[in-house]
Structures are given as structure tokens and as C-alpha cells.
Amino acid sequence: MIELIQRLDRSRFAVNVACFHRQGAWLPRVEASAPVTEFPIAGFTRPGTLARAAAFARWCRTKGVAILQACDFYANVFALPAAALAGVPARIGSRRELAPDKRPAQLALQRQAYRCAHAIVANSSAAADRLLGEGIRASRIHVIPNGVNLDQISGERTPRPLQTIVTVANLRKEKAHEVLFAAAAQLFPRHPSLGVKVVGDGPRAQELRDVAASFGLADRIAFLGHREDVPALLAEADLFVLPSRSEAFPNSVIEAMAAGLPVIASAVGGLLELVDSGRTGLLVPPDDPAALARAVEAVLAAPDSARAMGDAAREEISRRYSFDRMVQAFEELYVRQLHAGGATRAARRVTRRAA
């Protein structure tokens, strides 16, 4: 979303950003690209949330917002109904996850919010299928996969022993880091130079450190936390692993493939369309440490095949998942929605809101 905010054609779109809390590691990047307005809430059922939503609706009217783009569950629920109240001509929701961590009541709330949207962007066919399963009409669903900045990620790799595994993901239950740790426990006795780098932060940080220690791997698994230098870490690694139980279309795998790394991931969700198993990486059953260990061992045993998979992965990402392609798809969707709403002439310069 930040790359989209930065790259939208300013001769066609005037961009404004709204958020719940004006804080976070990526705030400076957003503020350098567009004005940011805060609408702080403490939860959908807390006092004051309706007043904040009304303030947001007034902000939309004052700014003359013609396109509303919400980018996740919380933004969908908060912004889409408020934008409908404000009469925003083109309202676009998003689905960027398969929502395994959402309660039925939350999903029901989001379905109601989607009723206020003219279109919903899914970042993968898996996410689109989930929307269809929730009763969203196919005509309202538009699939726009995530993009990657190939200029920032080097795909050049020098032949060397394969000994560093990296995984990049939030430390949450659905990412199943413990499956990787269990597989590593099987691999490390046979591969004494092998190590694992865990990039990312989240609510399971301490729990996962304890899990690694319980396997006796505290000195072989490095927890690096949140990092802004992921491309450099990918360049230093030899193999990327993502053992998730659920994924829509993970940016981390796109970036790893763009870096020319062979990828081993779970055969779930959007990974099934992103990784061509046997050509650009390997897919294994979720929650199966033994299968994951066998796949890693197969890659370690065939470095030439590993490099061929990495080269094919880089070529695939270059062809299908550039940021230019992603931004063009969003801009075309915005214009189509304005035409459909009869608002084009009234909005020669379009104000877009990203939540």
C-alpha cells in the first residue's frame, strides 16, 4: 500500500492518507509521500468510535474524496460505511488475507462493511475464492496481486555452499514457525553448518524463542526482529522457507523469489499460484515438519538445481509481479469505478484515501 501511495500518477490522483494511529516504523515513508490524518479509535465497540467515523465522513466531504481505498479488515469496517455516509462516488475494499485469525462475528461485520463497497480488491485467487464463499458477487471482486520493487532486490547470486535458511513473517500462529523449528531439529545433526534466520516481530516473539530453546536450537536460530534491510538479508541467505498454515499472497515470498532464492513453502492459499513446485521452488503439506525437512534436504543436496529454481523464480517475478503492473491495475480500477458511478467529470483530479 505504501508503494502504491508513492507511485500513483500525481497528474491524475491527489493522494491523502488516513490512519487510526499516526505511529509505526513505516510512518516516515508515508508522510514523505502524502498528507496523513489520524482518526484514533480503541476498538469498534468502544465509546467514541462512532464519533470518529462521523468525523472521517466529514473529512471525506471536506476533501472532496472521489475514491476511497481501504486496505485491511479494520479499515474496511471503519471506512467503507463512513465513506458511504459521505457519498464518496467510488468505494473500494480489500481482502489481503484468508482471515484464519478472525472470529465469525468479525467476518460477519466485515461482510456488512463490504455491502458499502462498489468493488473489493483481492490480492490472490485464493483471497477471491474466500470472498465468493462469503457471498460476495464475482462482479464486485477484482484480483490485483501484490508487487515488488525489482530495482531494490538483487537477483545476482554467487555459487556457494547452501547453509543459511531465512524466513520473513510476522510472529503469529498462522505462520507456523514451530514447524520450521521442528524440521530444523531433524536437519541440524546432519548439517552442522546450517543456520536459520527469523525476520519479523509479533505477539509470539518470546513464545517462539522458548520453542527454539526447547528443541535445543537457541544457538542455531537467530531472531532478528523487525528489519528494514530485508533485501540485504535475502542476498545473504541461501534458501527461503515459509511454513504457514494460511496465506493469501505473501510479499515475503515474492521478494525472496525476486532475490533468486529457491523457496520452500506450504501448499496453501495463494502460495499454490505463486510457487510452481519443482520449477521455482517446492511446496509441502502444512504442519508436516518431516516433509519440510525432506524438501530442505533435497535442495541442500542439489545446489545446481537450487540455483536453477532461484533463477526461474526471479524471472517469474520479473514477468508477472512488478510494481508498475500493480499500480497500473489499481489506477485502471479507480477510473473504471468513477465511470461506473458517473463521477469522472466531477473529479478531474481524484482524491484517494488509503486506510
C-alpha positions, 0 to 999 in steps of 0.5 A, spaced: 500 500 500 505 504 501 508 503 494 502 504 491 501 511 495 508 513 492 507 511 485 500 513 483 500 518 477 500 525 481 497 528 474 491 524 475 490 522 483 491 527 489 493 522 494 491 523 502 492 518 507 488 516 513 490 512 519 487 510 526 494 511 529 499 516 526 505 511 529 509 505 526 516 504 523 513 505 516 510 512 518 516 516 515 515 513 508 508 515 508 508 522 510 514 523 505 509 521 500 502 524 502 498 528 507 496 523 513 490 524 518 489 520 524 482 518 526 484 514 533 479 509 535 480 503 541 476 498 538 469 498 534 465 497 540 468 502 544 465 509 546 467 514 541 468 510 535 462 512 532 464 519 533 470 518 529 467 515 523 462 521 523 468 525 523 472 521 517 465 522 513 466 529 514 473 529 512 471 525 506 466 531 504 471 536 506 476 533 501 472 532 496 474 524 496 472 521 489 475 514 491 476 511 497 481 505 498 481 501 504 486 496 505 485 491 511 479 488 515 479 494 520 479 499 515 474 496 511 469 496 517 471 503 519 471 506 512 467 503 507 460 505 511 463 512 513 465 513 506 458 511 504 455 516 509 459 521 505 457 519 498 464 518 496 462 516 488 467 510 488 468 505 494 473 500 494 475 494 499 480 489 500 481 482 502 489 481 503 488 475 507 484 468 508 482 471 515 484 464 519 485 469 525 478 472 525 472 470 529 465 469 525 462 475 528 468 479 525 467 476 518 460 477 519 461 485 520 466 485 515 461 482 510 456 488 512 462 493 511 463 490 504 455 491 502 458 499 502 463 497 497 462 498 489 468 493 488 473 489 493 480 488 491 483 481 492 490 480 492 490 472 490 485 467 487 485 464 493 483 471 497 477 471 491 475 464 492 474 466 500 470 472 498 465 468 493 464 463 499 462 469 503 457 471 498 460 476 495 458 477 487 464 475 482 462 482 479 464 486 485 471 482 486 477 484 482 484 480 483 490 485 483 496 481 486 501 484 490 508 487 487 515 488 488 520 493 487 525 489 482 530 495 482 531 494 490 532 486 490 538 483 487 537 477 483 545 476 482 547 470 486 554 467 487 555 459 487 556 457 494 555 452 499 547 452 501 547 453 509 543 459 511 535 458 511 531 465 512 524 466 513 520 473 513 513 473 517 510 476 522 510 472 529 503 469 529 500 462 529 498 462 522 505 462 520 507 456 523 514 457 525 514 451 530 514 447 524 520 450 521 523 449 528 521 442 528 524 440 521 530 444 523 531 439 529 531 433 524 536 437 519 541 440 524 545 433 526 546 432 519 548 439 517 552 442 522 553 448 518 546 450 517 543 456 520 536 459 520 534 466 520 527 469 523 525 476 520 519 479 523 516 481 530 509 479 533 505 477 539 509 470 539 516 473 539 518 470 546 513 464 545 517 462 539 524 463 542 522 458 548 520 453 542 527 454 539 530 453 546 526 447 547 528 443 541 535 445 543 536 450 537 537 457 541 544 457 538 542 455 531 536 460 530 537 467 530 531 472 531 532 478 528 526 482 529 523 487 525 528 489 519 528 494 514 534 491 510 530 485 508 533 485 501 540 485 504 538 479 508 535 475 502 542 476 498 545 473 504 541 467 505 541 461 501 534 458 501 527 461 503 522 457 507 515 459 509 511 454 513 504 457 514 498 454 515 494 460 511 496 465 506 493 469 501 499 472 497 505 473 501 510 479 499 515 475 503 515 470 498 515 474 492 521 478 494 525 472 496 523 469 489 525 476 486 532 475 490 533 468 486 532 464 492 529 457 491 523 457 496 520 452 500 513 453 502 506 450 504 501 448 499 496 453 501 492 459 499 495 463 494 502 460 495 499 454 490 499 460 484 505 463 486 510 457 487 510 452 481 513 446 485 519 443 482 520 449 477 521 455 482 521 452 488 517 446 492 511 446 496 509 441 502 503 439 506 502 444 512 504 442 519 508 436 516 515 438 519 518 431 516 516 433 509 519 440 510 525 437 512 525 432 506 524 438 501 530 442 505 534 436 504 533 435 497 535 442 495 541 442 500 543 436 496 542 439 489 545 446 489 545 446 481 538 445 481 537 450 487 540 455 483 536 453 477 529 454 481 532 461 484 533 463 477 526 461 474 523 464 480 526 471 479 524 471 472 517 469 474 517 475 478 520 479 473 514 477 468 508 477 472 509 481 479 512 488 478 510 494 481 508 498 475 503 492 473 500 493 480 499 500 480 497 500 473 491 495 475 489 499 481 489 506 477 485 502 471 480 500 477 479 507 480 477 510 473 473 504 471 469 505 478 468 513 477 465 511 470 461 506 473 458 511 478 458 517 473 463 521 477 469 522 472 467 529 470 466 531 477 473 529 479 478 531 474 483 530 479 481 524 484 482 524 491 484 517 494 484 515 501 488 509 503 486 506 510 
